[in-house]
Structure formats: structure tokens, C-alpha cells
Amino acid sequence: MAITRRKFVQTNAVAALGFAASSAGLNIINSGEQKKVVRVGVVGTGSRGGSLIKVLLSLDNVEIPALCDINKENLSKAVKMVEDAGRKKPDTYGKDEYDFKNMMDRDDLDAVIIATYWEWHSPMAVYAMKAGKYAGTEVPAAYTLDECWDLVNTHEETGVPCMMLENWSFRRDNLAVLKMIRKGLLGQIVHCHCAHSHDCIDHWFFDKETGMDRWASKYLVEHNRDQYPTHQIGPVISWLDIGCGDYYDFITSTATDSFAINDYFMDRFGPDHPNSKRKYAQGDIVSTVVRTKMGKSIVINYDMQLPRPYDNRWMVQGTRGIYNEQRDSVFLKDVSPEYHKWEPFTPYQEKYESSWWQSMKNQAGNFSHGGTDYLELKLFVEAVRNKTQTPIDVYDSAIMSVIGPLSELSIARGSTPVKVPDFTRGKWKTKKPSFAI
Ligand SMILES: NC(=O)c1ccc[n+]([C@@H]2O[C@H](COP(=O)([O-])OP(=O)(O)OC[C@H]3O[C@@H](n4cnc5c(N)ncnc54)[C@H](O)[C@@H]3O)[C@@H](O)[C@H]2O)c1
């Protein structure tokens, strides 16, 4: 059954109390509600949309009655995936860029998944919430500051949940670290570091074979910012209780000049390629420093243009210890066997395994991004089924996404500090953490 907008607004008073408390924990996964069918429409059936559809098709009692894409080839491939899984052929939408509205207006959908271009995420999620459908949007949930507010305001007006599908928040190691932090093993947390180091020039921003523009390349021509902040900051906001006990105060960002894209094109395609001599606004490395209201700091790196292996360089440091993802190590004062020496993280990973991973390791392991895609969608769908809050809520989504536009503002103003708007309207002071509780 579709959830009508009126029903949502009626349940909203309860939701304000109930959502945080029941935020997709193990109790929901194991609840007796498993049998209720959840109907999900997907808009954007390209590479990422295809991976998400694969996960949706693996979940019990989930149907995909409708798909939307303006690219006929991607749409047909997705229809075939659903049919090949033995499901009913979905209705299709995509006659123009706004046809998603016709899909979202259907009254037989409970939720929509959005895996389109960045500028569409927020308008589509807003439309979905207004149509009474849970919105699950790819990263970043919003590209501009206004779009962050649009998401928050629409959620507050409609009572409909909106979750940014930030899969790295669900990584096994990051969730075990969260448990260690909550048990006090690292003492008072003081500082975190995180990075999205992923060379996407040679295959994602531009066509791999021809070097011609793909849809995301225009952002590199027009903007200088942390283009993709949510993968790295996702786990950090849970480690630092941002939005539920602490909040960003201000940020400062510094960008290098742009060298790598021109160098890549000159080297690979030569000087006559149209992209070789073009001017790119986007610097190669952006370093953002966040100072929090409770006196902590976070360093966030954008690093998606220089040739290099993938890396996130998560690090969290407290008064009693430190975790370093790159070294796959911890050091805990008075616990680690040797003075000022790292010890391997693996035994801690096993001891502090999150209950999500304890219960879903076997199923999740078969899916992309180390199983995180399975976990995030499973929990999203369970929240839809049980009409509860999603594990990542609209505030988390805005808090993660806002690093993009604010970093651009700081860079444009010569790395001066930019105050961060409070999307929670002061509720961060009293709200209790609910993610992975
Ligand atoms: N979470 C992750 O790990 C992860 C990984 C890859 C990509 N992504 C995100 O997923 C999104 C999609 O990336 P991708 O690599 O799949 O790109 P893609 O080009 O393969 O797919 C995007 C699809 O959206 C469709 N589309 C765009 N505007 C539309 C509109 N108005 N109506 C209907 N369809 C529309 C396109 O036709 C295309 O098929 C991006 O926002 C990206 O940031 C996330």
C-alpha cells in the first residue's frame, strides 16, 4: 500500500518523538513486519542505480513497480534486470527530465531511490517527500546551501523521511570504531581526519576511452570546492555526534591550483584534445578544517584528480587513544601492550563488531562496496516498511552535504572561516545519538 501524504502528516506528531528512538536498529531488522511488501520506484538507472536495483531485488518482499531514466539504454537494462529476476515488468518513465514527477505521483509507491546527476538529487527528493514517499537519495543529497535547507524544510513540513544513501557510514570497520568510541576506549574524542582520495578523472568525470565530457565534468569547470565530501565525513559525524551532542561551528577551506586535469589530457590525448587546454576552476586538493561547537576539529580532504590508489585515511584521536584506518591499527593508552606502539585493529574489529554486521554479514558480503550497499538499503527499506525514521535522517544528510557549498564559499573568500547554519535549529544540543544504537 502506498503511504498517502495525509497519512504521513497525521503520523508526523508521533514521528517527531518516535523516529529517533526507533531508528533502524536490530530490533527493526528482526521485527515481525518482514512480510509487508514495500514498493520502491527508482529514478536514475545508470551505473549506481543498477547496483542499487540489484540489492533491492535481493531483499524479501520488495517490489519495483516503476523505473525512470531519460537514457533509454540504461532504462532498458534496468527493466531487463527486474524481469530477469522473475519479477513483473516495471512501468517506465523518462520522456523528459521532469517525467520523474509522474512516477512519484503514483499512489502505489512507498519510497523512491534517486541515483541521478547531482543537481537533480535535492529537487527529486523534495518532490518525493511532497508526494508522501520516503526519499533515498544518492550522494551528495544537496549541491547548494539552499538545497540543504529545501530538504530540511520539506521534511519538517511533510513529516516524510529523507535519507542520503551514504554507504561508507555503514562500513564494518567504521561501525566497530563507533562502538569503541561509545564504550569510551578512545577517551574524549578530540580530532578526526578523513579524505576522499579517488582518481576519477580517468574514468568517471570524463569518458574513459575518448576523454569527452561526462555529466559531472561541468562541476570541475564551474566550481572550486570539495565536490564529494560525504563518503569521508559520513562515519566522522557519527564518531563526533555531529547533530546530536555537537555541531559544526565554522569551516575554512583551502584549494591548490588545478594542475592534474590538464596534465592528464596532455599526456593521454595530446594538446589537440578539447579538454587539454581548457581552464578548470577545480583545484586538485581541497583541505577543509571544521571547528565544532564543543571544541573538536576535523580535517577533510578532497583528492579526486591526481593519479593514485583509492584511500580514505580515516583517523580518530581522543584523550585515551587513536584509530588509524590507513595503518589498520590502534593505540590505546594503558591497554595496548607496548608504550607508544601501534597494535593491529583486527582483534578490535572482531570484538566490537556492530550488531548490524553480526546479523547481516553473510547476506551483505555478496554486494558492492564491501556489503555496505546491502546494509544501507536493507535498513532503508525496513524503515519504510515500519514507517520509522531512516538510520541517516534529513539533518545528517544536510550536515554531510553542506561541506560542498561552504568549502566553495571559504575558498572564494581567500580561505576565511564560514559559519555553518544550524539545520537542527538548536536540537543538536538535546538530541541523543541514534545511528547504529
Ligand atoms: N554511493 C556510492 O558509492 C556511489 C558510487 C557511484 C556513484 N554514486 C552517485 O550516484 C549518482 C549516479 O552516478 P552514476 O555513476 O550512476 O552515473 P550514471 O551516469 O551512470 O547514471 C545516472 C543516470 O541518471 C539519469 N538521469 C539524469 N537526470 C535524470 C532525470 N532528470 N530524470 C531521469 N533520469 C535522469 C541518467 O540518464 C543516467 O542514466 C551520482 O550522484 C553519484 O554521485 C554514488
The ligand as a Tripos MOL2 file, in Angstrom:
@<TRIPOS>MOLECULE
LIG
   44    48     1     0     0
SMALL
NO_CHARGES

@<TRIPOS>ATOM
      1 N1         27.4430    5.8750   -3.0320 N.am      1 LIG1
      2 C1         28.3380    5.4580   -3.9060 C.2       1 LIG1
      3 O1         29.2190    4.6700   -3.6180 O.2       1 LIG1
      4 C2         28.2410    5.9710   -5.3200 C.ar      1 LIG1
      5 C3         29.0220    5.4090   -6.3420 C.ar      1 LIG1
      6 C4         28.8820    5.9030   -7.6170 C.ar      1 LIG1
      7 C5         28.0120    6.9460   -7.8860 C.ar      1 LIG1
      8 N2         27.2800    7.4820   -6.8700 N.ar      1 LIG1
      9 C6         26.3220    8.5740   -7.1150 C.3       1 LIG1
     10 O2         25.2730    8.0510   -7.9270 O.3       1 LIG1
     11 C7         24.8030    9.0540   -8.8250 C.3       1 LIG1
     12 C8         24.7800    8.4980  -10.2470 C.3       1 LIG1
     13 O3         26.0880    8.2190  -10.6600 O.3       1 LIG1
     14 P1         26.3800    7.1550  -11.8090 P.3       1 LIG1
     15 O4         27.8300    6.8880  -11.7920 O.co2     1 LIG1
     16 O5         25.4240    6.0220  -11.6960 O.co2     1 LIG1
     17 O6         26.0090    7.9980  -13.1040 O.3       1 LIG1
     18 P2         25.3660    7.4470  -14.4430 P.3       1 LIG1
     19 O7         25.5830    8.4880  -15.4810 O.co2     1 LIG1
     20 O8         25.8410    6.0640  -14.7290 O.co2     1 LIG1
     21 O9         23.8070    7.3460  -14.1060 O.3       1 LIG1
     22 C9         22.9990    8.4770  -13.8750 C.3       1 LIG1
     23 C10        21.6630    8.2270  -14.5410 C.3       1 LIG1
     24 O10        20.7520    9.2660  -14.1730 O.3       1 LIG1
     25 C11        19.9380    9.5270  -15.3090 C.3       1 LIG1
     26 N3         19.3000   10.8500  -15.1570 N.ar      1 LIG1
     27 C12        19.9040   12.0510  -15.0030 C.ar      1 LIG1
     28 N4         18.9940   13.0320  -14.8790 N.ar      1 LIG1
     29 C13        17.7730   12.4380  -14.9480 C.ar      1 LIG1
     30 C14        16.4220   12.9200  -14.8860 C.ar      1 LIG1
     31 N5         16.1260   14.2310  -14.7230 N.pl3     1 LIG1
     32 N6         15.4220   12.0250  -14.9760 N.ar      1 LIG1
     33 C15        15.6830   10.7040  -15.1420 C.ar      1 LIG1
     34 N7         16.9360   10.1960  -15.2300 N.ar      1 LIG1
     35 C16        17.9680   11.0510  -15.1190 C.ar      1 LIG1
     36 C17        20.9210    9.4440  -16.4720 C.3       1 LIG1
     37 O11        20.2750    9.3000  -17.7000 O.3       1 LIG1
     38 C18        21.7580    8.2440  -16.0670 C.3       1 LIG1
     39 O12        21.2220    7.0340  -16.5900 O.3       1 LIG1
     40 C19        25.7200   10.2460   -8.6610 C.3       1 LIG1
     41 O13        25.0650   11.2090   -7.9060 O.3       1 LIG1
     42 C20        26.9130    9.7280   -7.9120 C.3       1 LIG1
     43 O14        27.4520   10.6910   -7.0580 O.3       1 LIG1
     44 C21        27.3830    7.0100   -5.6090 C.ar      1 LIG1
@<TRIPOS>BOND
     1     1     2 1
     2     2     3 2
     3     2     4 1
     4     4     5 ar
     5     4    44 ar
     6     5     6 ar
     7     6     7 ar
     8     7     8 ar
     9     8     9 1
    10     8    44 ar
    11     9    10 1
    12     9    42 1
    13    10    11 1
    14    11    12 1
    15    11    40 1
    16    12    13 1
    17    13    14 1
    18    14    15 2
    19    14    16 1
    20    14    17 1
    21    17    18 1
    22    18    19 2
    23    18    20 1
    24    18    21 1
    25    21    22 1
    26    22    23 1
    27    23    24 1
    28    23    38 1
    29    24    25 1
    30    25    26 1
    31    25    36 1
    32    26    27 ar
    33    26    35 ar
    34    27    28 ar
    35    28    29 ar
    36    29    30 ar
    37    29    35 ar
    38    30    31 1
    39    30    32 ar
    40    32    33 ar
    41    33    34 ar
    42    34    35 ar
    43    36    37 1
    44    36    38 1
    45    38    39 1
    46    40    41 1
    47    40    42 1
    48    42    43 1
@<TRIPOS>SUBSTRUCTURE
     1 LIG1         1 GROUP 0 **** ****
